[in-house]
C-alpha cells in the first residue's frame, strides 16, 4: 500500500487514492490550516495559509526535502511523500501569512455573524501573532449591502480567497461574482444589474471562511454559540440533502448543509435553505381536536386516542373495504410502517393508499452554461419531486398491498360511497387540499386528519391529530436514489402537538416509547426491500437500500444514480 508520512506518522493510502497534502494530513488527524482550498472547487493556492515542508523518503530510508515550503493544497502526495506541518520554517510561514491577512482586517468580531465559527479567529489563535505591527491606517473598503437578495458583503473583512467566485463559475455556472481591480484595491463584486440570485446562491455564505459574505436571513439574529445543532435531511425535494438544523429555545434560525458524498455532496439549494419558515407558522396545529355535540373541540391525547381506536375498530367491523388510510410522501418510513401495520391488524380488507408526491416543473441541474443549459455531468440537482420520502413510503405501501391514488381519486370514492372512513395524513407545507375538494369529505362517516398546518379539511374532520415538521421528529427518509438517511428531532413541538411517529406508535397500542432505530430494525426484518435498515443506526451519511436501481425498481419508479465527484446529483 502507498504510504505517506505526516510529521513522522505513517498514513496508508488506497492504491487509487489521489490526495493532496491537506487531505493526507486529515487522514492522520493533523490539521493543515487553509482558506482558499475546498474539496469541491478548483485549486488556486492563493491564500498561502497551507504552506508545509515536503520531501521524499528514499528506498534506503533517507529523506530528501524540498528546500522551500510549498502550498499543501497544490501538492499531490504519492508513496514515500514526507509532510512536515510543525517545523519552525512552517510556523514562521503561518505567522507571516496570518499577519498579512490581518493587516487591514477590521476588529469586527464582537458584531460579526461569523464570530465563534470563523476560520480567521481560529487560525489566528492557533498559528498567528498575539499583536499587530501595523502602524499605518487600515485600508477600509465600502461594504456592499446588495450582492443578492439573500446575500450581503462586508468588503473590508474579505481575505480574497475567491471561493465564492469559483463556486458561481464551477458549481452553479452562473458566474455572477468576480474579482474587480488589482493589488490593494481588489474586491469581490457583481456585474452591475446582475446580482447573485441563482438557486444555489446561499452556499457562498457557507463557503466564506470569514465574515465577509453573510446571509441576510440570519444577519444579527443569533450568536452561534447559543445555537444547538442536530443532523437531519432537507424535506424540500427528493434530493435528500444532508443538513444541520440550528435552533435556540425551540426556534429554528438557519439550515446548513452537511458534507455527504452519498447524497448531495457539499452544498444545498436556496429553496431548502430558506424554505423552513412554515415550521413556525401561525397556522400550525397545536392541539388534538374531536368533533363533539358542541362542535370541533380541543381535547387531550388520553381522551382522543381511545376514542379514535374505537372509531377505527368499528369502521373496520362495519365495512372494512370502505376504510382507507391515505399515506403521504412527507411521512417517515417508520410512521408509514406503524400506521399500515395497525390498520391491517384491524382488518386485512382495509385499504392502504398513498397520494403522489407533488412535482413542480422538471429537475434543475447545475452547473449551467450562458444559455442556461445544464452540463452533461451535473454537480448538483434540485429535484422536481417536492417530497422527501416518496420512495420509502412506497416500499412500505407495496409490502402491505397498498396502491398509489391521486387525492381527487380518493375523494371521488368518498363522494360515491366507496369509502366511508378515511384517515388522511398530510404534512405538505404548500397545502394539499382545496376548499372545493374538501367538500367531498362531507359524505364520509369518519374523517381523521393528521396534519401539520390548518387546512380546508378540518371542518369536515371527526378527529384532528396535530403532527410535527421533519425538524421535530425522528425517522428515516429515502431519497430518489434509494439512500436511507436518519432525521433527528432538533426542537420541541409547539403546544401539545406530538411527533407523528409517537402518534402512530401510541395509536397502535404499543408499550414503551417510540424509538426510531428499534422500529427500523423491526421493519428490516419484515420488509425485504428495507432489509438494509437492520443496522438501526444509519450514521451521518446513511446507507443505500441494495443499489439505487434495485430500490427504484422495487418502488415502481425510475431513478438516477449519483455521479462521482465532490457534489452529486
Secondary structure, 3 states (H helix, E strand, C coil): CCEEEECCEEEECCCCCCCEHHHHHHHCCCCCCCCCCCCCCCCCCCCCCCEEEEEEECCCCCEEECCCCEEHHHCECCCCEEEECCCHHHHHHHHHHHHHHHCCCCCCCCCCCCCCCCHHHHHHHHHCCCCCCCCCCCCCCCCECCCCCCEEECHHHCCCCCHHHHHHHHCCCCCCEEEECCHHHCEEEECCCCCCCCCCCCHHHHHCCCCCEEECCCCCCCCHHHCEEEEEECCCCCCCCEEEEEEECCEEEEEEECCECCCCECCCCHHHHHCCHHHHCCCECCCCEEEECCEEEECCHHHHHHHHHHHHHHHHHHHHHHEEEEECCCCCHHHHHHHHHHHHHHCCCCEEEECCCCECCCCEEECECCCCCECCCCCEEECCECCCCHHHHHHHHHHCCCEECCHHHHHHHHHHCCCCEEEEECCCCCCCCCHHHHHHHHHCCEEEEEECECCCCHHHCCEEEECCCHHHCCEEEECCCCEEEEECCCCCCCCCCCCHHHHHHHHCCCCCCCCHHHHHHHHHHHCHHHHHHHHCCCCCCCEECCCHHHHHHHCCCCCCCCCCCCCCC
